[in-house]
Amino acid sequence: MSLSEKIFQAGVVGAGGAGFPTHVKASSKPEIILANGAECEPLIHKDYELMINFPEKIVRGMELVLESTSAKKGFFGIKSKNAKAIEEIKKHFSNGKIEIAELGDFYPSGDEYELVYSATKRLIPPAGIPLDVGCVVNNVETFFNVANSEEGKPVTEKFVCVTGAVKNPSSFFAPIGISFRELITHAGGTTTKDFGIFVGGVMMGNLTFDLDEVVTKTTTGLIILPKDHYLIKRKNQPEQNWHRIGKSACDQCSYCTEFCPRYLLGYEVQPHKVMRSLGFSKTGSGVWNQMAELCCSCGLCTLYSCPEDLYPKEACDKAKREMKSEGIKFTQTKPVKVHPIKEGRRVPLKQLINKLRLQDYNVHTPFNKNTPETSSVKILLKQHIGEAAVPKVKIGDKVKKNDMIGEVSNGKLGANIHASISGTVSQVTNEYIRINK
């Protein structure tokens, strides 16, 4: 069985982003493989903990993909400040093909367009993917899971970071399908009575107040903040408020564009022009919406650069939805050329944390070897890009941890799903399977 087939059987998907099925990347033919260990979301430190505690397995995963794809070179993108992670990872280099690409402590250094440029000086074409310039990018945890797949171990656990207003900020492995409530309990409980949870980060993640939501293959961490925190107040508003305020208050200063990471790389992303699509200029949204096509939704414009505390990122999200529904596709015709002042407009992570009023929560999240206990898991059948997995079990079936309980239909893009605990199947729907211990 090829590595790609083993990865497919194990249900490995991108662990740090949208969950693209990894077997597709492992069967491609790139020149360069990149491991994304940048981890630029404020307060999230789980990749760092994974690299210092499991460096050998992560490097092994990189080596397997290098061999499978016949790529010539591999780079680990790690921030210079994470010297211990660099040291531990480098100890396991053995084939002469892998190097460290040291990154600055800026946001968003983990964006794959930024990482590819930092490591290789190659610029991905507008709306393109890394493979267009001979590169494949995977998160470091994805490589950890690739190494496990070579040993026949499917993805049944997620390495997560739980931090913010909790008693014991920490990083640990958690069964897929476990509830957020149980993760927070494992981190000692909260230090505040009323709180919200940012899932995946305060910049690009989602805000929830539902403790019964569950861990998936793409859950990177939970940030718990008091309900009266600035970020929760900003995020917890009806969408129409964001756009109504933007329509009335945007003065077209263009700071959102001037600090946009994609704009500074040479892409035609201009959030200040997208703001015009909200309806305060004579020209309609059909013109200005197009300036959102290449936005990476990093949130820097909304949460850092706008002096009026408006919502240009959310305006870009709205514009992209409208363009998609109308079948409009913007194509950049100008060549991609890095802005001459790009380096001078980088946003230091520490400065961003201060701006977001998070400095009191910027703490170490050490690895906890203990796994949270649970009596029941709710395992979603769609935790990845592509089609949902099809249930292979029925109510009353006995399953063991690692058993396949959902599989991809023939020829479909997707990922297999496995039991994260041993027990009895108590619910089967088109959306999830519940297992009771």
Protein Blocks (a to p, Z undefined) as FASTA:
>chain_A
ZZklmmmmnopacfklnopafklmmmmccfbdcddfkopaghiaklmmmmmmmmmmmmmm
mmmmmmmnopabdcddddfklmmlmmmmmmmgcnlpaccddddddddfkbmklmmmmmno
pacdehiafklnopacddfklmmmmmmmmnopacfbdcdddehjdfbdcdddddehiafk
lmmmmnopaabfbdcddehiaklmccdfbfkbccdfklnbdcdddfkbmklmmmmccfkl
mmmmmmmmmgolommmmmmmklmnopacdfklmmmmnopafbdfklmmmmmmmpghlomm
mmmmpmnlpafklmmmmmmmmmmmnopacddfbdcdddfklmmmcccfklmmmmnopmmm
mccddddfbdcddfbdcddfbfcecjddddfbdehiacdehiafbdcdehiacdddddfb
dcddfbdcfkbccddZZ
